[in-house]
Amino acid sequence: MKHILTFLTIFLLFSCDKKQEKDEQAQDDFKPLLSIVNEYSAIKEIDTVFNKDVENWEELRTVDDFLSRFKKVSPNEILSNAIELKDLVKSLTDSLHPQLFNTASFNARINILYNETLRLADMTTIPLINADEVNEQAEKIIDAFSAVNSKVNSILAKKRFEEAIEVDVKFIGLDSTKLDSVSKKSVKRELLQRPSN
């Protein structure tokens, strides 16, 4: 009976050592893949005609500058910058945006970007993270930030369009209850600038 117990104990010790060696080998297999440089999609930029409108929005420019580093990097570099990126995007969500951007659709895009950066930051704690998963998450973050910039472009284009309209609003029968704040301001300004008959 003693021989059987001794044999089982030795067998268990060796089998545990082999399992530990396999786990270490699996971790070593992932490391080279995380070091391969990958080229990511380009970020949709804010149109140059609108640069003046957002030049004082420091948090947006900081996130843009930081993400511009993600053009050609390895998953390891992305993971090492994940916490800093999360903090920068958090400061963007907490910042006071210009009143023009205080809309539900814009805030939703900012929140999606923040959630994607949180997911990337969580990936730094996963010991056996896959390079493909990191690459996919980086693309999601780039897409989310591109959506933010695209919304900035569309809001500013709408503002410019409304400012360029020279139609006498007295004659077109606008339903003022269905106008947003930018349109109402444009209509009110137009009415105040016109001489009364």
N, C-alpha and C positions, 0 to 999 in steps of 0.2 A: 504494500500500500504506500509506503514511503517513497518507493521508486516511482510510482505513478504520479504522486503529487510533485515530486522533484522534476520529473519530466514535463508535466503540465506547466509548472512555473517557468522553467527555462523556455518552453515553447512560446508562452505568452510574452515573455520579455523580448524574444527575438522578433515576434510578429509585430509588437508595438514599435520597435526600432525601425522595421521596414516601412510601416505606415508613416512614421515621422519622416523618414527619408523620402517617401513618395510625395508628401505634402511640401517638403522643402524643394524638391525637384520641380513640382508644379509651379511654385512661386518663382523659381529661377527661369522657367520657360516663359512666363509672362513678362519678365523684366526687359528682355531685348525688344519685344514688340512695342512696349511703352516708350522706347527710345527712338523709334523710327519717326522721322520728320514727315508730317502730312501737310498738304496744302488745302486750305479751307476756302469756302466761298467768300466772295467780296461782300463787304457790308454796304448796303444801300445808304448813300450819303445824303445829307441835307443839301438841297439845291443851293448853288452858290448865290443866287439872287436873294436867298433868305438868310444868309450868314449874318447880316446885320441884326436881324430880328432875334437871333438866339445867341449873339456874341456875349451877352452878359450872363447866360445860363451856364455857369461854371461846371456844375455837376454833369450836365449832358455832354459837354466837351471833354471832361475828364474820362467818362466811360467810353466815349468814342476813341480817344487817344489810346486808352488801355486796350480796347478790343482790336485796334489796328495792329497790335503786336501778334495777333492770332492768325496772321496770313499763312505763315509757314513755321509751324512749331511741332514738337513731339507731344504725345499725350502726357508724358512726365512733366513737361514745362507747363502744360495747361493745368494739371493737378496742383503743381506748386504755386500757381497764381490764383487758384480757385477762391481761397478765402479773401484775398485782397479784392478780387472782382466782386464777390458777394457784398463786401463792405461798401465798395464804390456804388454799386447799384442800389444798395439800401439807402445811401445818402441821396441818390437821385430820387428815390420814391418819397423820401422824407422832405426833400427840398421844396421850397415854394416856387412852383412853376409860374411863368407868366399867366395871368388870369385867362388869357385866350385859350390856354391848354387845360383848363380846369373842366374837362368834360369826362363823362363816364367812359366813352370809347378810348380816349387817350389814357386814362387811369388804368383801364383793363390791360392795355398793351404794356404799360410799365409794370403792372403786377405779374403778368406772364413772364416778362424778362426776369423779374426778381425770383419767381418760383424756379425758373430754369437754372439760375445761378445758385440757388439753394441746393438743388439736386446735384449740381457739379461739386459743390462744397461737401455734400454728404459722401460723394464718391471717394474723397480723399481718405475716408475712414474704412473703406472696404479693402481688406488685404489682398484679395485675389481679383482685383478689378481688371476687366478686359480692355485692351486698347481700342477695340471697335466701339465699345460702350462710351468711352471717353470722347472719341472722335464724333460719335453721333450726338452726344450732349453738347459738345462745342458748336456743332452745326446748328443745333436748336437755339443756342444762345445767340449766335450770329443772326439767325432768322428772326428771333424775337426783337433784337435791337434794330434790325432793318425795318421791321414793322413799326417800331417807335419812330424812326426817322421818316418813314413813309407817311405816317400820320401827321408829323410836324409839317412836312411838305404840303399835304392836302389842306390842313387847317390854314396855313399861311397863304396858300394859293386862293382859298375861298375868301379870306380876308381881303386880299388884293383885288380880287374880282368884284367884291361888293363895294370896295372903295372906288372902283373905276366906273361903276354904273352911274349914268346921268339921265335916268328916266324920272319924270315927274311923278312921284308916288301918289299924288292926289288923284291921278287919273287911272291908276291901274287896279284899284280896289283890293288892296292887300288885307288879308286877315291877320291883324297884328297879334292875335293869340297864338298863331302857329309860327311866328318868327323866333329864331334863337337870339341870344344876347348880342351877337355881332351884327346880325341883320337889323335888329331894333336900333342899335346905336347908329348904324349907317343911315337908316331911314330918318331917325330923329335929327341927325346932323344935316342931312339933305334938306329937311323941312325948315330948319332954323336958318340955313344959309340962303334960302330963296326969299326974294322980296315979296311981301304980301301984296295982292292986287286990290 
